[in-house]
Amino acid sequence: MIHIGKKRIRSGFNAIELVVVILVVLILIGVALVVLRIQRFEMSHPASPARTQTNNNLKQLSLACHSANDVFKRLPPAFDQFGQMRFPASVHVHLLPYIEQDNLYKRYLGAEGKGLIATDAIIPTFLSYQDATQIKNGAGFQNFAANLRVFSDKGMATGFDANMPALGLIEPGKASIPNSFPDGIANTIFFTTKYGNCQNGGSRYVATPDSPFAAFFGQNAALVNAHPSDPTATFQAQPTADECVITPLMAQSMSKYGVSVAMGDGHIRMISLDLGPRTWNLALQPNTECN
């Protein structure tokens, strides 16, 4: 008689399965460590009230651009006529009706940009509490520079890795959402921070683009990472009063960790000091797709 034994059932893992399990565990540990590092960074570097206020105002300006675009089917120009305006004005002036400053805008229209209203009005949305340059209570100054490559035709036509031509008294712009942004507005910087008062490198919201007090940035293509005084840097990293007058048309960080920027979709990002110049240039140029 032939006896048939019971089929032996294998238990446990073979070598390949064990390796897979170990890899999965290592990946999970790696993810946990990254999350822990982020949490520790946020706990040790919490957003200050001043930084929160800065980010909120940056977001308001970016969203105001969408409101203007919805009405006129294009963005405000860098410095030209727009909407009811019978005379050239900066993108900041054109955004006044969309940041709850409609009465000021109407007064500005009535005065045709002349008089004290053109220089001394205090607009809270244009100011950052992070600015340590003593901006005279905010009279006429602003802390959020507009990207020339978005709001001017000249900037739109310039290659992302090339310097824009010299700026004039009038800088028209006809960009529109979404037509002018093949890479998407979420990948394009609209506004960033800038000191309000750095001797002749300050920033007034009514100034023309070629003015030392222009409320713009992005004329030059970056060649190096962030630096306090290098005019070829992505942005100036917490420059001193003497350093920030070198190139008034540059973004300036108010934090040692990087510079706050408003993307076209309203999201606020902190750009680190080690961001490469090519990535920065691509983020400024709306009609060049990242690759």
Secondary structure, 3 states (H helix, E strand, C coil): CCCCCCCCCCCCCCHHHHHHHHHHHHHHHHHHHHHHHHHHHHHHCCCCHHHHHHHHHHHHHHHHHHHHHHHHCCCCCCEECCCCCCCCEEHHHHCHHHCCCHHHHHHHHHHCCCCHHHCCCCCHHHCCCCCCCCCHHHCCECCEEEEHHHHCHHHHCCCCCCCCCCCCCCECCCCCCCCCCCCCHHHCEEEEECCCCCHHHCCECCCCCCCCCCCEECCCCCCECCCCCCCCECCEECCCCCHHHCCCCCCEECECCEEEEEECCCCEEEEECCCCHHHHHHHHCCCCCCC
